[in-house]
Every structure is written in C-alpha cells, then in structure tokens.
Amino acid sequence: MIPASRDEQKKEAFRLFEDGRYQESLQVCNTLIEQGKDSAVEVLAATNLYYTGKLEDAEVFFQDLARKMPDSSYIHSYLAKVLEARKDERAIAEFALAVHLDPTNQDALRSYAGYLISHKDFRGALPVLRRLVQLGKKPGDVQGLMRVLIEMGEPEEALTLSSVLGGDAQKTPEYIDALIKTSNFQAAAESASRIYRDTKDPAIHRKYLDALSRYDVPGSLGAYATHLHGDQDEEILFDYILLLKSKGDYPAALAAIKTLLERESDPIYKLVECDLLAILGEEQFDKVMT
C-alpha cells in the first residue's frame, strides 16, 4: 500500500480537526512537523493542544508562533484563550491585540467580549459587542449586547436592539429582563409564559413568576403555590418566601423557609428565618435558637 503523501496527511489533519477529533489531528500534525517545518501545521498543532486541554504546551507553541507571525490576529486570539484558561491576566492584552490586528475577526471579538463580561467589565465589552452585531447580527451576539445594555442600566436600548432578532427576540431571557427593567411587567410575564411552555426551563418560569408578582400579587401567589406543589425548586421557593414576607404574610413565609432550610442550610435562608422569627415575636425566636 502506497503511504499517504504529505499533502494528503495535511488534509487529513485539518479534516480531523473540523470533525472535532483534536487528539487524532494532533498526532498527524506531530508526524508532519517531524518531517519538516510548516507554519500552517504548527498553528493547527497549537490549536489542537488548546482544545485537548494541554494548556502549558499550547502556550509555548502560540508564544513561539506569535514571535514568528506577530501580525496574526488568529494566533494572538488563541494565545489569549490559552492565557484566559490558565487564569493569566496577560490574556486581556492579547485579546485587545488580536482585535486591533483584525477588527473583523469575529471569533476574537466574541472571545474578548466574553472575557470582559466574565470580569464584569460591561463598559469595556459594549463596543466590542456593538462591533460584532454590526458585522454579523448573529442571535447570540445580539443577546450578548442586550445583556450588557441591561447590566449597564439601558434596558430601553436593549428593547430597541431586540428588533434585530425580529420575532425570535421574544424567545430570549434578555427580552424578558429588558421588559421587566422598563416596567412592562405584563408583557414580560406573557413572553416568559410562552417560552416556558416550549422549553420547560425553570429559570424562565422563575422570570414569569417574578414578572407576574409585579402587577398581580394574588395571581402570582396562586401561581407560586401551584408550581411548588409539584416542583420544589429552591430558587423559586425562596422568591415565594420573599414575596410572602413583603406582603406581610409572616406565618406562611416562616413555614416555607423552614421547609427550605430542611433541604439547604444556606446562611441567607437562615438570616431570613431569624428575621421572620423576630417579627413574629421573641417567644418563637427563643424556641428556635434553643
């Protein structure tokens, strides 16, 4: 059998990478590198090292490649990803350099924005996400920009931006949050209800109950009770307790917090219990503390 040519091996390495078979692709790359230098193969090998979790080796490879090809946005963006994964603060400088070298590199822009958001730097992420949406208008990027706008106290602009997604905007958590932040509680509840029917996502149902409680307290109390009868979601139960407490139904709130504490001894839950006991009277407080 005739051995595969170098070009055929190279194509195989890229095919394996595209299929997500990074370790196999890396093995082919290593064989090719042993046979002779090839910048494209070296870049692919470094990328495979990143995706196989060999971060120390990946950093060495990408640092060397960055010295050889200092104007490559791709190399600097992946070096940034490696440094981020290693919790190295130099990542931000590499992300910034990558998008400076190629302002149309959407993968680098997206990774840079994600890095900034993970560090709560919403103001820094804003222009990066604006650029991404301008370039591609991908739903995930639009949602990311909406989220940053909401976090920065600009929910009205987030709602305006949602028109980019058309009808699909009403199927996102960001759209619901923007409606809540702009006091469009009924619209938020209706949108969340539609999404929950399709997804059964408890996080969306939590948003629905929260929005409902802003304009229809009796209805929301009934909805909370109905939901919790069949699903004791801790976060939703805690929201219910806080609603009961805010409406002055302290005995019901206390009974519910005791149920919650039987399942999870979170210090916040204990503080709420103590607060309720203090409100209801010293006798009950002393009874629990002893």
NUSE-724339 format. One record per residue (C-alpha): residue number from 1; residue in one letter; x, y, z negated. Coordinates in nm, 3 decimals. Each point is the difference from the previous one (the first is absolute). Layout:
! NUSE-724339
ATOM  num  residuo        x        y        z
ATOM  NUM        a        X        Y        Z
...
//
This chain:
! NUSE-724339
ATOM  num  residuo        x        y        z
ATOM    1        m    0.000    0.000    0.000
ATOM    2        i    0.137    0.342    0.103
ATOM    3        p    0.052    0.230   -0.305
ATOM    4        a   -0.206    0.318   -0.007
ATOM    5        s    0.180    0.301    0.140
ATOM    6        r    0.083    0.301   -0.217
ATOM    7        d   -0.282    0.201    0.158
ATOM    8        e   -0.246   -0.284   -0.066
ATOM    9        q    0.113   -0.025   -0.363
ATOM   10        k   -0.038    0.375   -0.038
ATOM   11        k   -0.355   -0.011    0.137
ATOM   12        e   -0.074   -0.288   -0.239
ATOM   13        a    0.125    0.204   -0.298
ATOM   14        f   -0.232    0.287    0.091
ATOM   15        r   -0.292   -0.237    0.065
ATOM   16        l    0.044   -0.162   -0.341
ATOM   17        f    0.010    0.346   -0.159
ATOM   18        e   -0.322    0.105    0.174
ATOM   19        d   -0.161   -0.320   -0.128
ATOM   20        g    0.102    0.088   -0.357
ATOM   21        r    0.247   -0.288   -0.021
ATOM   22        y    0.274    0.220   -0.141
ATOM   23        q    0.226   -0.268   -0.149
ATOM   24        e    0.010   -0.193    0.327
ATOM   25        s    0.062    0.321    0.193
ATOM   26        l    0.282    0.086   -0.240
ATOM   27        q    0.165   -0.337    0.058
ATOM   28        v    0.001    0.057    0.375
ATOM   29        c    0.135    0.354   -0.052
ATOM   30        n    0.285   -0.130   -0.215
ATOM   31        t    0.095   -0.250    0.271
ATOM   32        l    0.001    0.275    0.264
ATOM   33        i    0.205    0.236   -0.219
ATOM   34        e    0.262   -0.271   -0.051
ATOM   35        q    0.029   -0.022    0.380
ATOM   36        g    0.052    0.375    0.051
ATOM   37        k   -0.109    0.350   -0.091
ATOM   38        d   -0.346    0.118    0.107
ATOM   39        s   -0.157    0.311   -0.156
ATOM   40        a   -0.356   -0.109    0.070
ATOM   41        v    0.057   -0.338   -0.164
ATOM   42        e    0.169    0.163   -0.300
ATOM   43        v   -0.299    0.231   -0.048
ATOM   44        l   -0.235   -0.296    0.026
ATOM   45        a    0.209   -0.199   -0.250
ATOM   46        a   -0.011    0.289   -0.248
ATOM   47        t   -0.376    0.031    0.042
ATOM   48        n   -0.040   -0.373   -0.057
ATOM   49        l    0.205    0.030   -0.318
ATOM   50        y   -0.243    0.267   -0.124
ATOM   51        y   -0.307   -0.209    0.076
ATOM   52        t    0.149   -0.312   -0.160
ATOM   53        g    0.067    0.194   -0.320
ATOM   54        k    0.379   -0.009    0.027
ATOM   55        l    0.016    0.366   -0.096
ATOM   56        e    0.365    0.026   -0.102
ATOM   57        d    0.117   -0.150    0.329
ATOM   58        a   -0.252    0.210    0.191
ATOM   59        e    0.134    0.318   -0.158
ATOM   60        v    0.358   -0.090    0.097
ATOM   61        f   -0.109   -0.071    0.359
ATOM   62        f   -0.206    0.319    0.038
ATOM   63        q    0.267    0.219   -0.164
ATOM   64        d    0.252   -0.133    0.251
ATOM   65        l   -0.244    0.051    0.289
ATOM   66        a   -0.075    0.355   -0.119
ATOM   67        r    0.371    0.081    0.027
ATOM   68        k    0.012   -0.145    0.352
ATOM   69        m   -0.332    0.153    0.116
ATOM   70        p   -0.059    0.309   -0.216
ATOM   71        d   -0.271    0.136    0.232
ATOM   72        s   -0.224   -0.308   -0.021
ATOM   73        s   -0.331    0.080   -0.170
ATOM   74        y   -0.082   -0.371   -0.017
ATOM   75        i    0.318   -0.086   -0.191
ATOM   76        h   -0.041    0.284   -0.251
ATOM   77        s   -0.367   -0.085   -0.054
ATOM   78        y    0.080   -0.364   -0.078
ATOM   79        l    0.294    0.097   -0.218
ATOM   80        a   -0.251    0.217   -0.189
ATOM   81        k   -0.238   -0.296   -0.034
ATOM   82        v    0.279   -0.216   -0.138
ATOM   83        l    0.104    0.270   -0.249
ATOM   84        e   -0.361    0.052   -0.104
ATOM   85        a   -0.041   -0.373   -0.062
ATOM   86        r    0.314    0.016   -0.215
ATOM   87        k   -0.142    0.302   -0.188
ATOM   88        d    0.289    0.213    0.122
ATOM   89        e   -0.077    0.374    0.005
ATOM   90        r    0.209    0.045    0.315
ATOM   91        a   -0.299   -0.137    0.190
ATOM   92        i   -0.169    0.340    0.025
ATOM   93        a    0.298    0.155    0.180
ATOM   94        e    0.008   -0.288    0.250
ATOM   95        f   -0.374    0.027    0.066
ATOM   96        a    0.034    0.376    0.055
ATOM   97        l    0.292   -0.053    0.239
ATOM   98        a   -0.188   -0.269    0.192
ATOM   99        v   -0.301    0.224    0.070
ATOM  100        h    0.230    0.295    0.078
ATOM  101        l    0.184   -0.206    0.261
ATOM  102        d   -0.326   -0.115    0.158
ATOM  103        p   -0.316    0.191   -0.105
ATOM  104        t   -0.207   -0.246    0.206
ATOM  105        n    0.119   -0.311   -0.188
ATOM  106        q   -0.336   -0.095   -0.148
ATOM  107        d    0.132   -0.292   -0.202
ATOM  108        a    0.258    0.227   -0.166
ATOM  109        l   -0.260    0.272   -0.061
ATOM  110        r   -0.239   -0.255   -0.152
ATOM  111        s    0.267   -0.148   -0.226
ATOM  112        y    0.118    0.347   -0.104
ATOM  113        a   -0.354    0.106   -0.087
ATOM  114        g   -0.052   -0.322   -0.197
ATOM  115        y    0.320    0.064   -0.194
ATOM  116        l   -0.103    0.355   -0.088
ATOM  117        i   -0.350   -0.108   -0.104
ATOM  118        s    0.141   -0.275   -0.220
ATOM  119        h    0.194    0.274   -0.180
ATOM  120        k   -0.312    0.220   -0.027
ATOM  121        d    0.155    0.258    0.233
ATOM  122        f   -0.327    0.073    0.179
ATOM  123        r    0.114    0.345    0.115
ATOM  124        g    0.305   -0.153    0.166
ATOM  125        a   -0.206   -0.277    0.160
ATOM  126        l   -0.256    0.243    0.145
ATOM  127        p    0.199    0.128    0.304
ATOM  128        v    0.130   -0.350    0.071
ATOM  129        l   -0.353   -0.142    0.013
ATOM  130        r   -0.125    0.295    0.203
ATOM  131        r    0.269   -0.079    0.256
ATOM  132        l   -0.097   -0.367    0.004
ATOM  133        v   -0.369    0.076    0.057
ATOM  134        q    0.092    0.247    0.272
ATOM  135        l    0.206   -0.268    0.174
ATOM  136        g   -0.232   -0.298   -0.019
ATOM  137        k   -0.322    0.055   -0.196
ATOM  138        k    0.023   -0.355   -0.135
ATOM  139        p   -0.273   -0.070   -0.258
ATOM  140        g    0.249   -0.092   -0.275
ATOM  141        d    0.192    0.325    0.053
ATOM  142        v   -0.321    0.206   -0.003
ATOM  143        q   -0.103   -0.170   -0.324
ATOM  144        g    0.343    0.071   -0.147
ATOM  145        l   -0.027    0.367    0.089
ATOM  146        m   -0.352    0.015   -0.145
ATOM  147        r    0.128   -0.155   -0.325
ATOM  148        v    0.282    0.254   -0.029
ATOM  149        l   -0.239    0.288    0.064
ATOM  150        i   -0.233   -0.131   -0.272
ATOM  151        e    0.289   -0.034   -0.245
ATOM  152        m    0.102    0.358    0.079
ATOM  153        g   -0.349    0.132   -0.072
ATOM  154        e   -0.104    0.048    0.363
ATOM  155        p   -0.295   -0.241    0.038
ATOM  156        e   -0.181    0.235    0.241
ATOM  157        e    0.287   -0.029    0.248
ATOM  158        a    0.003   -0.377   -0.053
ATOM  159        l   -0.367   -0.013    0.101
ATOM  160        t    0.072    0.212    0.307
ATOM  161        l    0.284   -0.233    0.091
ATOM  162        s   -0.230   -0.302   -0.032
ATOM  163        s   -0.159    0.103    0.331
ATOM  164        v    0.314   -0.138    0.168
ATOM  165        l   -0.113   -0.349   -0.104
ATOM  166        g   -0.357    0.058    0.114
ATOM  167        g   -0.254   -0.237   -0.152
ATOM  168        d    0.280   -0.216   -0.141
ATOM  169        a    0.084    0.278   -0.247
ATOM  170        q   -0.309   -0.086   -0.201
ATOM  171        k    0.146   -0.346   -0.061
ATOM  172        t    0.306    0.123   -0.191
ATOM  173        p    0.059    0.058   -0.373
ATOM  174        e    0.153    0.337    0.087
ATOM  175        y   -0.326    0.119    0.156
ATOM  176        i   -0.191   -0.097   -0.315
ATOM  177        d    0.253    0.174   -0.225
ATOM  178        a   -0.009    0.315    0.211
ATOM  179        l   -0.380    0.008   -0.025
ATOM  180        i    0.018   -0.042   -0.379
ATOM  181        k    0.263    0.275   -0.030
ATOM  182        t   -0.223    0.237    0.200
ATOM  183        s   -0.303   -0.090   -0.220
ATOM  184        n   -0.179   -0.184    0.282
ATOM  185        f   -0.088   -0.272   -0.246
ATOM  186        q   -0.304   -0.147    0.173
ATOM  187        a    0.180   -0.025    0.335
ATOM  188        a    0.296   -0.161   -0.179
ATOM  189        a   -0.224   -0.256   -0.169
ATOM  190        e   -0.177   -0.085    0.326
ATOM  191        s    0.330   -0.040    0.186
ATOM  192        a    0.147   -0.216   -0.278
ATOM  193        s   -0.313   -0.214   -0.008
ATOM  194        r    0.029   -0.070    0.373
ATOM  195        i    0.366   -0.093   -0.028
ATOM  196        y   -0.060   -0.225   -0.300
ATOM  197        r   -0.273   -0.192    0.180
ATOM  198        d    0.253   -0.082    0.272
ATOM  199        t    0.311   -0.059   -0.212
ATOM  200        k   -0.112   -0.094   -0.353
ATOM  201        d    0.307    0.192   -0.117
ATOM  202        p   -0.038    0.070   -0.376
ATOM  203        a    0.208    0.319    0.034
ATOM  204        i   -0.256    0.136    0.246
ATOM  205        h   -0.288   -0.103   -0.226
ATOM  206        r    0.169    0.187   -0.282
ATOM  207        k    0.005    0.314    0.215
ATOM  208        y   -0.368   -0.053    0.082
ATOM  209        l   -0.096   -0.023   -0.367
ATOM  210        d    0.214    0.303   -0.084
ATOM  211        a   -0.161    0.211    0.274
ATOM  212        l   -0.349   -0.116   -0.099
ATOM  213        s    0.062    0.100   -0.362
ATOM  214        r    0.073    0.358    0.112
ATOM  215        y   -0.356    0.066    0.120
ATOM  216        d   -0.220   -0.285   -0.127
ATOM  217        v    0.102   -0.104   -0.352
ATOM  218        p   -0.300   -0.228   -0.072
ATOM  219        g    0.044   -0.171    0.334
ATOM  220        s    0.373   -0.044   -0.055
ATOM  221        l   -0.048   -0.145   -0.348
ATOM  222        g   -0.237   -0.257    0.145
ATOM  223        a    0.240   -0.073    0.285
ATOM  224        y    0.290   -0.044   -0.242
ATOM  225        a   -0.202   -0.235   -0.220
ATOM  226        t   -0.116   -0.205    0.299
ATOM  227        h    0.352   -0.032    0.139
ATOM  228        l    0.160   -0.085   -0.334
ATOM  229        h   -0.259   -0.269   -0.068
ATOM  230        g    0.161   -0.206    0.275
ATOM  231        d    0.353    0.142    0.027
ATOM  232        q    0.193    0.119   -0.305
ATOM  233        d    0.254    0.209    0.193
ATOM  234        e    0.212    0.169   -0.269
ATOM  235        e    0.041    0.334    0.175
ATOM  236        i   -0.370    0.026    0.083
ATOM  237        l   -0.093   -0.103   -0.355
ATOM  238        f    0.228    0.270   -0.140
ATOM  239        d   -0.156    0.260    0.231
ATOM  240        y   -0.342   -0.111   -0.129
ATOM  241        i    0.117    0.040   -0.360
ATOM  242        l    0.127    0.353    0.066
ATOM  243        l   -0.331    0.089    0.168
ATOM  244        l   -0.198   -0.132   -0.296
ATOM  245        k    0.225    0.196   -0.234
ATOM  246        s   -0.036    0.320    0.204
ATOM  247        k   -0.378   -0.033   -0.016
ATOM  248        g   -0.003   -0.054   -0.377
ATOM  249        d   -0.098   -0.367    0.000
ATOM  250        y    0.271   -0.085   -0.254
ATOM  251        p   -0.139   -0.334   -0.128
ATOM  252        a   -0.021   -0.144    0.353
ATOM  253        a    0.346    0.136    0.083
ATOM  254        l    0.142   -0.157   -0.318
ATOM  255        a   -0.155   -0.338    0.077
ATOM  256        a    0.143    0.012    0.352
ATOM  257        i    0.349    0.103   -0.113
ATOM  258        k    0.007   -0.289   -0.245
ATOM  259        t   -0.079   -0.235    0.289
ATOM  260        l    0.280    0.156    0.202
ATOM  261        l    0.250   -0.027   -0.287
ATOM  262        e   -0.074   -0.372   -0.033
ATOM  263        r    0.144   -0.037    0.350
ATOM  264        e    0.272    0.263    0.012
ATOM  265        s    0.173    0.175   -0.291
ATOM  266        d    0.097    0.314    0.190
ATOM  267        p    0.097    0.282   -0.242
ATOM  268        i   -0.227    0.242    0.190
ATOM  269        y   -0.298   -0.228   -0.065
ATOM  270        k    0.089   -0.014   -0.369
ATOM  271        l    0.016    0.380   -0.017
ATOM  272        v   -0.346    0.027    0.152
ATOM  273        e   -0.131   -0.253   -0.251
ATOM  274        c    0.147    0.200   -0.290
ATOM  275        d   -0.149    0.319    0.139
ATOM  276        l   -0.344   -0.161    0.023
ATOM  277        l    0.027   -0.138   -0.351
ATOM  278        a    0.094    0.342   -0.132
ATOM  279        i   -0.302    0.151    0.173
ATOM  280        l   -0.236   -0.266   -0.134
ATOM  281        g    0.123    0.033   -0.356
ATOM  282        e    0.279   -0.083   -0.240
ATOM  283        e   -0.169   -0.316   -0.127
ATOM  284        q    0.024   -0.176    0.337
ATOM  285        f    0.353    0.139    0.053
ATOM  286        d    0.121   -0.139   -0.335
ATOM  287        k   -0.161   -0.335    0.075
ATOM  288        v    0.198   -0.039    0.324
ATOM  289        m    0.329    0.128   -0.144
ATOM  290        t   -0.014   -0.256   -0.284
//
